[in-house]
C-alpha cells in the first residue's frame, strides 16, 4: 500500500500538481470524455488546485474555469482560471456574481469533502450534504447536455441522490478510479447529458451569443 501511495504522490510532484487527486479526475476524463477545448468548467472544492489546473489544461486558453473553495488558494493560476474563496453551503455575493458572469458551465466537478471525524455514519452524512450541495448547483449553473462529477463517501443516502440525478441527466454512473486508495470509502457520481430547464437553455443561448 505504501508503494501505491508513493506512486501517485511522486507522479504528482513530477507533473507539477499539488495533490495526487488529479489522477482521479484524469481517469474519469479518459473514461467519460469530460473535457474539450473551449469549455466552461465549475470546480467546487478546488483546494489545493490540482483539479482546476488539470481542467484548465484540457479546456485550453479559449476555455474558462471557475475554481471555488472556502480555503484560499494563493497561486499563479493560468489565465483561463478564476478563483473565488467561498463556501458552497452558504454562497455569498462574490460567488453568485461569478456564477452569473460565467454560466452556463459545460462541466461541473466537485471534490468537496468534509473534515472527517472518524465516526463512519457522521462522515458519510457530512459528505452527502456537500455532494448534494454540489448537485444543487446544476439547475442554475449547468448548460444543456452538461456533465456533473462529484465525490461522495459511500453511505445509505447515496441511492437517494442517484435517484434525484436520474431525473436531471440522461445517464447516471458511479465510478471508483484506480488511483483512489483501496481502503477509501469514496466514489464518484457522474451525471451525463444534463436536461436543462428552459431558463438554462435561454441563458446558454445568451452566453454563447
Secondary structure, DSSP 8 states (H G I E B T S, - for coil): -HHHHHHHHHHHHHTT-SSTTHHHHHHHHHHH----TT-EEEEES-TTSHHHHHHHHHH-TT-EEEEEESS---S---TTEEEEE--GGG--HHHHHHHHHH-SEEEEEE-------S-HHHHHHHHHHHHHHHHTTHHHHEEEEEEEEEEEE--TTHHHHHHHHHTTEEEEEEE--TTS-TT--EEEEEEEEE---HHHHHHHHHHH-
